Amino acid sequence: MNPKLVRAWQWAGTPAANRVLFFGLCLYLIALGFLYGKQTSIVRCQAEYASASAKSTQARAAIAAEDRRLTAAETVAAEAAETSMDKLLNAMKNQPATGAAPVNAAFTELLRVRAVAADVRAFNKTERTRLEEERKKNPPADPPETFC
């Protein structure tokens, strides 16, 4: 048998070898605990990021839906104004045959519809200002590289 191997085997049974082995195992356990703590910290941070991102996304999705609803209301008001304008133009075209009453009625209707459209636009302007403030309160979460 190799004499170096024999000497190493004999040394392995000495108290000094036990102390070296014990010290090495202690270092290993300390390093393992440190790595476990770091891993736990990273997982916790990723969970916090996911939660913050989900809250922000949910709030911003609700704001976007409200904004689409406002746009739809504006579209309906604009279409009603166009329809009223068409009715007025047709009444004016047919005025010699029908008289002034249909023209006056169509003109009154056009003014009413345009006033409603103006009210919708004014309301939507204030609502969009409010929605923009809500967007500022719910910014997208920072990416995980900067969040953690």
C-alpha positions in Angstrom: 0.0 0.0 0.0 1.1 3.6 -0.7 2.8 5.1 2.4 1.3 8.5 1.8 -2.2 6.9 1.8 -1.4 5.0 5.0 -0.2 8.2 6.7 -3.3 10.1 5.5 -5.5 7.3 6.8 -3.8 7.3 10.2 -4.0 11.1 10.4 -7.8 10.9 9.7 -8.3 9.3 13.0 -6.5 12.0 15.0 -8.2 14.7 17.1 -6.7 17.4 14.8 -8.4 15.8 11.8 -11.7 15.8 13.7 -11.3 19.5 14.4 -10.5 20.3 10.7 -13.5 18.2 9.6 -15.7 19.9 12.2 -14.5 23.3 11.2 -15.1 22.6 7.5 -18.6 21.3 8.2 -19.3 24.5 10.2 -18.1 26.7 7.3 -20.3 24.6 5.0 -23.4 25.0 7.2 -22.8 28.8 7.5 -22.4 29.1 3.7 -25.5 27.0 3.2 -27.5 29.1 5.6 -26.3 32.3 3.9 -27.3 31.0 0.4 -30.7 29.8 1.8 -31.3 33.3 3.2 -30.4 35.0 -0.1 -32.6 32.6 -2.0 -35.5 33.3 0.3 -35.0 37.0 0.0 -35.0 36.8 -3.8 -38.2 34.7 -3.8 -39.9 37.1 -1.5 -38.9 40.0 -3.6 -40.2 38.3 -6.7 -43.5 37.7 -5.0 -43.8 41.3 -3.9 -43.0 42.4 -7.5 -45.7 40.1 -8.9 -48.2 41.5 -6.4 -47.3 45.1 -7.2 -47.4 44.4 -10.9 -50.7 42.7 -10.7 -52.3 45.6 -8.7 -50.9 48.1 -11.2 -52.1 46.1 -14.2 -55.5 45.7 -12.7 -55.9 49.4 -12.0 -54.6 50.4 -15.3 -56.9 47.9 -17.1 -59.9 49.4 -15.3 -58.8 52.9 -16.3 -58.4 51.8 -19.9 -61.9 50.3 -19.9 -63.3 53.5 -18.6 -61.5 55.5 -21.2 -62.9 53.2 -24.0 -66.4 53.8 -22.5 -65.9 57.6 -22.7 -64.6 57.3 -26.3 -67.7 55.2 -27.2 -70.0 57.9 -25.7 -68.3 60.5 -27.8 -68.7 58.4 -30.9 -72.4 58.0 -30.3 -72.8 61.7 -29.7 -70.9 62.5 -32.9 -73.0 60.1 -34.9 -76.2 61.6 -33.6 -74.9 65.0 -34.6 -74.2 63.8 -38.1 -77.6 62.2 -38.4 -79.3 65.5 -37.3 -77.2 67.4 -39.7 -78.3 65.1 -42.5 -82.0 65.5 -41.5 -81.5 69.3 -41.5 -79.9 69.3 -45.0 -82.7 67.0 -46.3 -85.3 69.3 -44.8 -83.6 72.3 -46.4 -83.5 70.5 -49.7 -87.2 69.7 -49.6 -88.2 73.1 -48.1 -90.1 74.4 -51.2 -92.3 71.4 -51.1 -92.8 71.0 -47.3 -92.4 74.5 -46.0 -90.3 76.0 -43.2 -91.7 73.9 -40.3 -89.6 70.7 -41.0 -86.5 72.9 -41.4 -87.1 74.7 -38.1 -87.7 71.3 -36.4 -84.6 69.8 -37.9 -82.6 72.8 -37.0 -83.9 72.8 -33.4 -83.1 69.0 -33.2 -79.6 69.7 -34.5 -78.9 72.3 -31.9 -80.2 70.0 -29.1 -78.0 67.1 -30.3 -75.0 69.3 -30.7 -75.5 70.7 -27.1 -75.7 67.1 -25.8 -72.5 66.3 -27.8 -70.8 69.3 -26.2 -71.9 68.2 -22.8 -70.6 64.7 -23.4 -67.2 66.1 -24.6 -67.0 68.4 -21.5 -67.9 65.6 -19.2 -65.4 63.3 -20.9 -62.7 66.0 -20.6 -63.1 66.1 -16.8 -63.3 62.4 -16.6 -60.1 61.9 -18.7 -58.3 64.4 -16.4 -59.4 62.2 -13.5 -58.3 59.0 -15.3 -54.9 60.5 -16.0 -54.5 61.3 -12.3 -55.5 57.6 -11.6 -52.9 56.5 -14.1 -50.2 58.5 -12.3 -51.3 56.9 -9.0 -50.9 53.4 -10.5 -47.6 53.5 -12.5 -46.3 50.2 -13.9 -44.1 48.4 -11.4 -40.4 48.8 -11.8 -38.8 45.8 -13.5 -37.5 43.1 -11.1 -33.9 44.1 -11.8 -34.5 47.5 -10.1 -37.4 46.4 -7.8 -35.5 43.7 -5.9 
